Amino acid sequence: MDENRSSKPVLNFLIPFLVAYLGSKGIFYYFSFEYSVFSDAFDIKKLLIDLGVFAVLFYLGTILAKYLINTKSKPVQ
């Protein structure tokens, strides 16, 4: 069986998504950054900032989820 596969696929997506969503909201609130893709005028710089912060936090959340799932699923010796 592939070791990278988890028996909890929902957690593999939910944890990184929550980290990215809540983290980006907190960062943008702290820096007073406001950009709505659907209602504001198109601005490539703001769009890249918005997507970039979300992507970096999603990646960090993926690392966190793998760590948490691996530590929970290890047998106690």
Backbone as a printed PyTorch tensor [residue, N CA C, xyz], in Angstrom:
tensor([[[  0.8400,  -1.1820,   0.0000],
         [  0.0000,   0.0000,   0.0000],
         [  0.8820,   1.2420,   0.0000]],

        [[  0.4480,   2.2580,  -0.6720],
         [  1.2060,   3.5010,  -0.7540],
         [  1.2100,   4.1990,   0.6030]],

        [[  2.3820,   4.5790,   1.0760],
         [  2.4820,   5.2000,   2.3970],
         [  1.9740,   6.6330,   2.4160]],

        [[  1.8910,   7.3010,   1.2680],
         [  1.4210,   8.6830,   1.2280],
         [ -0.0940,   8.7730,   1.2930]],

        [[ -0.7790,   7.6690,   1.0600],
         [ -2.2360,   7.6560,   1.1270],
         [ -2.6790,   7.6190,   2.5790]],

        [[ -3.7340,   8.3370,   2.8620],
         [ -4.2720,   8.3330,   4.2100],
         [ -5.6290,   7.6620,   4.1950]],

        [[ -5.9920,   7.1090,   5.3170],
         [ -7.3160,   6.5210,   5.4320],
         [ -8.3640,   7.5880,   5.7100]],

        [[ -7.9470,   8.8290,   5.8380],
         [ -8.8510,   9.9350,   6.1250],
         [ -8.7220,  11.0150,   5.0460]],

        [[ -9.2860,  10.7770,   3.8510],
         [ -9.1170,  11.7520,   2.7730],
         [ -9.8000,  13.0950,   3.0390]],

        [[-10.8380,  13.0930,   3.8700],
         [-11.5120,  14.3520,   4.1850],
         [-10.5820,  15.2590,   4.9770]],

        [[ -9.8580,  14.6800,   5.9220],
         [ -8.9230,  15.4780,   6.7210],
         [ -7.7530,  15.9810,   5.8900]],

        [[ -7.3720,  15.2170,   4.8540],
         [ -6.2780,  15.6540,   3.9800],
         [ -6.6300,  16.9250,   3.2220]],

        [[ -7.9040,  17.2040,   3.0440],
         [ -8.3220,  18.4360,   2.3880],
         [ -8.8210,  19.4640,   3.3890]],

        [[ -9.5630,  19.0270,   4.3880],
         [-10.2120,  19.9550,   5.3120],
         [ -9.2080,  20.7420,   6.1560]],

        [[ -8.2110,  20.0800,   6.6940],
         [ -7.2230,  20.7780,   7.5300],
         [ -6.4690,  21.8490,   6.7330]],

        [[ -5.9010,  21.5150,   5.5580],
         [ -5.2140,  22.5710,   4.8020],
         [ -6.1380,  23.6970,   4.3500]],

        [[ -7.3710,  23.3550,   3.9880],
         [ -8.3020,  24.3920,   3.5490],
         [ -8.6350,  25.3520,   4.6890]],

        [[ -8.9010,  24.8140,   5.8730],
         [ -9.2070,  25.6800,   7.0110],
         [ -8.0070,  26.5410,   7.4060]],

        [[ -6.8160,  25.9530,   7.3840],
         [ -5.6080,  26.7250,   7.6890],
         [ -5.4440,  27.8580,   6.6790]],

        [[ -5.6250,  27.5440,   5.3930],
         [ -5.4400,  28.5520,   4.3540],
         [ -6.5250,  29.6240,   4.4110]],

        [[ -7.7650,  29.2210,   4.5830],
         [ -8.8680,  30.1830,   4.5820],
         [ -8.8010,  31.1140,   5.7990]],

        [[ -8.7160,  30.5160,   6.9740],
         [ -8.6910,  31.3410,   8.1850],
         [ -7.3870,  32.1260,   8.3030]],

        [[ -6.2770,  31.5250,   7.8990],
         [ -4.9980,  32.2280,   7.9450],
         [ -4.9540,  33.4030,   6.9990]],

        [[ -5.4800,  33.2340,   5.7960],
         [ -5.4740,  34.3470,   4.8340],
         [ -6.4190,  35.4610,   5.2900]],

        [[ -7.5610,  35.0900,   5.8600],
         [ -8.4720,  36.1190,   6.3920],
         [ -7.7870,  36.9080,   7.5150]],

        [[ -7.0820,  36.2050,   8.3900],
         [ -6.3820,  36.8800,   9.4860],
         [ -5.2530,  37.7710,   8.9990]],

        [[ -4.4780,  37.2860,   8.0510],
         [ -3.3780,  38.0840,   7.5000],
         [ -3.9130,  39.3080,   6.7870]],

        [[ -4.9440,  39.1300,   5.9910],
         [ -5.5080,  40.2650,   5.2440],
         [ -6.1670,  41.2740,   6.1840]],

        [[ -6.7640,  40.8120,   7.2690],
         [ -7.3420,  41.7300,   8.2510],
         [ -6.2350,  42.5190,   8.9460]],

        [[ -5.1570,  41.8430,   9.2860],
         [ -4.0430,  42.4940,   9.9790],
         [ -3.4180,  43.5860,   9.1180]],

        [[ -3.2780,  43.3350,   7.8090],
         [ -2.6570,  44.3000,   6.9130],
         [ -3.6640,  45.1930,   6.1930]],

        [[ -4.9390,  45.1080,   6.5400],
         [ -6.0130,  45.8940,   5.9160],
         [ -6.0280,  45.7270,   4.3980]],

        [[ -5.8530,  44.5100,   3.9550],
         [ -5.8680,  44.1890,   2.5280],
         [ -7.2650,  43.7250,   2.1620]],

        [[ -7.8860,  44.4230,   1.2100],
         [ -9.2360,  44.0600,   0.7870],
         [ -9.2610,  43.8940,  -0.7160]],

        [[ -9.6700,  42.7010,  -1.1550],
         [ -9.8430,  42.4510,  -2.5830],
         [-10.8560,  41.3380,  -2.7640]],

        [[-11.9090,  41.6490,  -3.4720],
         [-12.9260,  40.6520,  -3.7990],
         [-12.8460,  40.3940,  -5.2940]],

        [[-12.5550,  39.1660,  -5.6630],
         [-12.3430,  38.8100,  -7.0630],
         [-13.5810,  39.0890,  -7.8930]],

        [[-14.7610,  38.8790,  -7.3320],
         [-15.9910,  38.9680,  -8.1070],
         [-16.6320,  40.3510,  -8.1250]],

        [[-16.3500,  41.1950,  -7.1480],
         [-17.0120,  42.4950,  -7.1200],
         [-16.0740,  43.6750,  -7.4070]],

        [[-14.7840,  43.5350,  -7.1340],
         [-13.8370,  44.6180,  -7.4010],
         [-13.3590,  44.5570,  -8.8460]],

        [[-12.7910,  45.6720,  -9.2980],
         [-12.2040,  45.7020, -10.6410],
         [-11.0040,  44.7500, -10.6910]],

        [[-10.7320,  44.2130, -11.8730],
         [ -9.6340,  43.2510, -12.0210],
         [ -8.3010,  43.9420, -11.7920]],

        [[ -7.5220,  43.4190, -10.8600],
         [ -6.1870,  43.9280, -10.5630],
         [ -5.2710,  42.7260, -10.3940]],

        [[ -4.3540,  42.5460, -11.3300],
         [ -3.5080,  41.3510, -11.3420],
         [ -2.6260,  41.2550, -10.0990]],

        [[ -2.1370,  42.3930,  -9.5980],
         [ -1.2790,  42.3660,  -8.4110],
         [ -2.0430,  41.8600,  -7.1880]],

        [[ -3.2370,  42.3970,  -6.9890],
         [ -4.0330,  41.9780,  -5.8360],
         [ -4.4870,  40.5290,  -5.9760]],

        [[ -4.7890,  40.1170,  -7.1930],
         [ -5.1900,  38.7330,  -7.4240],
         [ -4.0430,  37.7730,  -7.1080]],

        [[ -2.8340,  38.1180,  -7.5370],
         [ -1.6740,  37.2690,  -7.2620],
         [ -1.3510,  37.2200,  -5.7740]],

        [[ -1.5140,  38.3420,  -5.0900],
         [ -1.3040,  38.3560,  -3.6400],
         [ -2.3280,  37.4620,  -2.9620]],

        [[ -3.5790,  37.5970,  -3.3560],
         [ -4.6560,  36.8090,  -2.7610],
         [ -4.4410,  35.3150,  -2.9820]],

        [[ -4.1730,  34.9190,  -4.2110],
         [ -3.9670,  33.5110,  -4.5220],
         [ -2.6590,  32.9800,  -3.9390]],

        [[ -1.6150,  33.8030,  -3.9460],
         [ -0.3200,  33.3800,  -3.4250],
         [ -0.3530,  33.1040,  -1.9340]],

        [[ -0.9850,  33.9840,  -1.1760],
         [ -1.0860,  33.7780,   0.2730],
         [ -1.9030,  32.5180,   0.5570]],

        [[ -3.0060,  32.3430,  -0.1630],
         [ -3.8270,  31.1590,   0.0400],
         [ -3.0410,  29.8920,  -0.2970]],

        [[ -2.2980,  29.9200,  -1.4040],
         [ -1.5480,  28.7310,  -1.8300],
         [ -0.4500,  28.3680,  -0.8320]],

        [[  0.2730,  29.3570,  -0.3410],
         [  1.3420,  29.0890,   0.6330],
         [  0.7570,  28.5290,   1.9210]],

        [[ -0.3360,  29.1110,   2.3900],
         [ -0.9500,  28.6130,   3.6210],
         [ -1.5670,  27.2240,   3.4170]],

        [[ -2.0930,  26.9560,   2.2310],
         [ -2.6290,  25.6320,   1.9350],
         [ -1.5060,  24.5980,   1.9520]],

        [[ -0.3620,  24.9500,   1.4040],
         [  0.7940,  24.0460,   1.4210],
         [  1.2530,  23.7760,   2.8560]],

        [[  1.3400,  24.8200,   3.6700],
         [  1.7190,  24.6360,   5.0720],
         [  0.6820,  23.7970,   5.8120]],

        [[ -0.5860,  23.9950,   5.4880],
         [ -1.6400,  23.1870,   6.0910],
         [ -1.5500,  21.7280,   5.6800]],

        [[ -1.1080,  21.4670,   4.4460],
         [ -0.9220,  20.0960,   3.9810],
         [  0.1820,  19.4150,   4.7730]],

        [[  1.2670,  20.1340,   5.0140],
         [  2.3590,  19.5820,   5.8300],
         [  1.8630,  19.3040,   7.2490]],

        [[  1.0930,  20.2230,   7.8090],
         [  0.5410,  20.0390,   9.1450],
         [ -0.4050,  18.8430,   9.1960]],

        [[ -1.2450,  18.6890,   8.2030],
         [ -2.1920,  17.5720,   8.1780],
         [ -1.4610,  16.2430,   8.0930]],

        [[ -0.4410,  16.1680,   7.2460],
         [  0.3250,  14.9160,   7.1390],
         [  0.9920,  14.5830,   8.4740]],

        [[  1.5260,  15.5900,   9.1330],
         [  2.1720,  15.3630,  10.4220],
         [  1.1540,  14.8700,  11.4570]],

        [[  0.0050,  15.5370,  11.5250],
         [ -1.0050,  15.1560,  12.5120],
         [ -1.5620,  13.7690,  12.2480]],

        [[ -1.8220,  13.4540,  11.0030],
         [ -2.3820,  12.1470,  10.6700],
         [ -1.3580,  11.0440,  10.9150]],

        [[ -0.1030,  11.2980,  10.5800],
         [  0.9300,  10.2830,  10.8030],
         [  1.1780,  10.0420,  12.2840]],

        [[  1.1520,  11.0860,  13.0990],
         [  1.3840,  10.8950,  14.5300],
         [  0.1990,  10.2130,  15.1890]],

        [[ -1.0100,  10.4690,  14.6990],
         [ -2.1940,   9.8210,  15.2750],
         [ -2.2910,   8.3570,  14.8670]],

        [[ -1.7860,   8.0140,  13.6830],
         [ -1.9620,   6.6570,  13.1930],
         [ -0.7960,   5.7350,  13.5380]],

        [[  0.2580,   6.2470,  14.1610],
         [  1.3780,   5.3840,  14.5570],
         [  0.9600,   4.5250,  15.7450]],

        [[  1.3130,   3.2500,  15.7090],
         [  0.9780,   2.3830,  16.8390],
         [  1.8410,   2.7020,  18.0590]],

        [[  1.2810,   2.5470,  19.2140],
         [  1.9960,   2.7990,  20.4650],
         [  2.8190,   1.5440,  20.7910]],

        [[  4.0690,   1.7860,  21.1520],
         [  4.9370,   0.6490,  21.4500],
         [  5.1550,   0.5120,  22.9340]]])
